Structures are given as structure tokens and as C-alpha cells.
Amino acid sequence: VLEALANRLAAGHNIQAESDAEKECYRLIRDLDHIGGHVDGSTTSKKYMRNEIWSLIASKGAPSWYITLSPVDTKHPICIYYAGSTERFTIDIPEYNDRIRMVSQNPVAAARFFHILVKLFIRHILGVDSGHDGVYGKTSAYYGTVEQ
């Protein structure tokens, strides 16, 4: 029954559950969908996030910015400085493989680097903790997820 439903849906037909067996299949799919909503990175959790975004857009209007922050940067001199063992800051950037090794062996360096960048972003771009409501005015809504 599930395969027949899947084939009809794949063919683009608009179907409704007619038999008890089809209704059971839809209940099973709904239950699996509900459980999947609590699993990070699942299709259902992504669907829920899209619904949240669309709700914010309907309520507040389209966003002016989409921002994604990366917690580590093997190319940035500050991150390399934190990952290294020297106290004096120099712009001598090691080769790519050495940078990867240094940063991956020192996760505290990546966290310190990320912390600095986020603080700078919050202060200078969002204008928080700087005595005004942000560079472009007061923010009316935020949407954020972690590790998706």
C-alpha cells in the first residue's frame, strides 16, 4: 500500500487516503515526520525551520540580511596566532596543511578566534553595546539555529 501511494505521489497525482490501509500509511508517515522534527539536520527539522522563517517574513517582512558565521578560519592570521605557540604576533602564515593541523590540534584557538569575531560583529555591525540601536536602526526580529 505504501509503495502504491509513493508511486502515485511520484507521478504527480493529487491523492487522498481512501482505504483504511492508506489512512494507516498516512498516520505512520505523520508519526515519523513528527519524530524527525526533533532530529537535528533531518528533513523535517529543516521543514520546521523554513516554516519559522516564512512566519517571520509574513510577520516582519523580508530580511535585509542573512548571516552565517563560521567558527574557525585556517586562513585568518588571528586564528593562526591563537593556534601557534609564540607570544609575539607576526603575519608569517604557514602553509595550508600546517594551518589545518595547528588549528585542529588547538580547538581553544578556534573558539577564541570565533569569540572575537562574534563580539566584533555584534558591536560594529549590529551596534549592540555601543550606545545606539544598530547601524541601520533597531532590529525587530531575530532567527537563529545552531549546528544545522
C-alpha positions as CSV (number, residue, x, y, z in Angstrom):
1,V,0.0,0.0,0.0
2,L,2.8,2.4,0.9
3,E,4.6,1.6,-2.4
4,A,1.4,2.3,-4.4
5,L,0.9,5.6,-2.6
6,A,4.6,6.6,-3.2
7,N,4.2,5.7,-6.9
8,R,1.0,7.8,-7.3
9,L,2.6,10.7,-5.5
10,A,5.8,10.4,-7.6
11,A,3.6,10.5,-10.7
12,G,2.3,13.9,-9.5
13,H,-1.2,12.7,-8.7
14,N,-3.2,14.5,-6.0
15,I,-4.3,11.7,-3.8
16,Q,-6.3,11.3,-0.6
17,A,-6.4,8.3,1.6
18,E,-9.4,6.2,0.7
19,S,-8.9,2.8,2.4
20,D,-8.1,2.1,6.0
21,A,-4.7,0.8,4.9
22,E,-3.9,4.1,3.1
23,K,-5.0,6.0,6.2
24,E,-2.7,3.9,8.3
25,C,0.2,4.7,6.0
26,Y,-0.5,8.4,6.3
27,R,-0.6,8.1,10.1
28,L,2.7,6.3,10.0
29,I,4.2,9.0,7.8
30,R,2.8,11.7,10.1
31,D,4.3,10.0,13.2
32,L,7.7,9.6,11.5
33,D,7.5,13.2,10.4
34,H,6.8,14.3,14.0
35,I,9.7,12.3,15.4
36,G,12.0,13.6,12.6
37,G,11.3,17.2,13.7
38,H,13.3,16.6,16.8
39,V,16.4,15.2,15.0
40,D,18.9,17.9,14.1
41,G,19.6,18.1,10.4
42,S,16.6,15.9,9.4
43,T,14.4,16.9,6.5
44,T,11.5,17.5,8.9
45,S,13.6,19.8,11.2
46,K,14.6,21.8,8.1
47,K,11.0,22.0,7.1
48,Y,10.1,23.4,10.5
49,M,12.9,25.9,10.2
50,R,11.6,27.0,6.8
51,N,8.2,27.4,8.3
52,E,9.6,29.6,11.1
53,I,11.4,31.8,8.5
54,W,8.3,32.2,6.4
55,S,6.3,33.1,9.6
56,L,8.9,35.8,10.4
57,I,8.8,37.1,6.9
58,A,5.0,37.2,7.0
59,S,5.1,39.0,10.4
60,K,8.1,41.3,10.0
61,G,8.7,41.5,6.2
62,A,11.6,40.1,4.2
63,P,15.0,40.1,6.0
64,S,17.6,42.6,5.0
65,W,20.5,40.3,5.9
66,Y,21.2,36.6,6.0
67,I,24.3,36.0,8.1
68,T,26.2,32.7,8.5
69,L,29.2,32.6,10.9
70,S,32.0,30.0,10.6
71,P,33.6,29.1,14.0
72,V,37.1,28.5,12.6
73,D,39.2,30.1,9.9
74,T,42.5,28.4,9.0
75,K,43.4,31.4,6.8
76,H,42.9,34.3,9.3
77,P,46.1,35.5,11.0
78,I,44.4,35.9,14.4
79,C,43.2,32.3,14.4
80,I,46.7,31.1,13.3
81,Y,48.2,33.3,16.0
82,Y,46.0,31.8,18.7
83,A,46.8,28.3,17.4
84,G,50.5,28.8,17.4
85,S,52.8,28.7,20.4
86,T,54.6,32.0,20.1
87,E,53.7,35.1,22.1
88,R,54.7,37.6,19.5
89,F,52.2,38.3,16.7
90,T,53.7,38.0,13.3
91,I,52.0,37.8,9.9
92,D,54.0,34.8,8.9
93,I,51.2,32.5,7.7
94,P,52.2,28.8,7.5
95,E,51.3,26.5,4.5
96,Y,47.7,25.2,4.2
97,N,48.3,21.8,5.7
98,D,50.3,23.2,8.6
99,R,47.5,25.7,9.3
100,I,44.9,22.9,9.3
101,R,47.0,20.9,11.7
102,M,47.7,23.8,14.1
103,V,44.0,24.9,14.4
104,S,42.6,21.3,14.6
105,Q,45.1,20.5,17.4
106,N,44.1,23.6,19.3
107,P,40.3,23.9,19.5
108,V,40.6,26.6,22.1
109,A,42.3,28.8,19.5
110,A,39.3,28.3,17.2
111,A,36.9,29.2,20.0
112,R,38.9,32.3,21.0
113,F,39.0,33.4,17.4
114,F,35.3,32.8,16.9
115,H,34.5,34.7,20.1
116,I,36.5,37.8,19.0
117,L,34.8,37.8,15.6
118,V,31.3,37.4,17.0
119,K,32.0,40.2,19.6
120,L,33.2,42.5,16.8
121,F,30.2,41.6,14.6
122,I,27.7,42.3,17.4
123,R,29.3,45.6,18.4
124,H,30.2,47.1,15.0
125,I,27.5,45.6,12.7
126,L,24.5,45.1,15.0
127,G,25.5,48.1,17.1
128,V,24.8,46.4,20.4
129,D,26.7,47.6,23.4
130,S,27.8,50.7,21.6
131,G,25.2,53.2,22.7
132,H,22.8,53.0,19.8
133,D,20.3,50.7,18.2
134,G,22.5,49.3,15.4
135,V,24.0,50.5,12.2
136,Y,20.7,50.5,10.3
137,G,18.2,51.1,13.2
138,K,16.5,48.8,15.7
139,T,16.3,45.1,14.9
140,S,12.7,43.9,15.1
141,A,13.3,40.2,14.9
142,Y,16.0,37.5,15.1
143,Y,16.0,34.0,13.7
144,G,18.8,31.6,14.6
145,T,19.7,28.0,14.7
146,V,22.8,26.2,15.9
147,E,24.6,23.4,14.1
148,Q,22.2,22.7,11.4
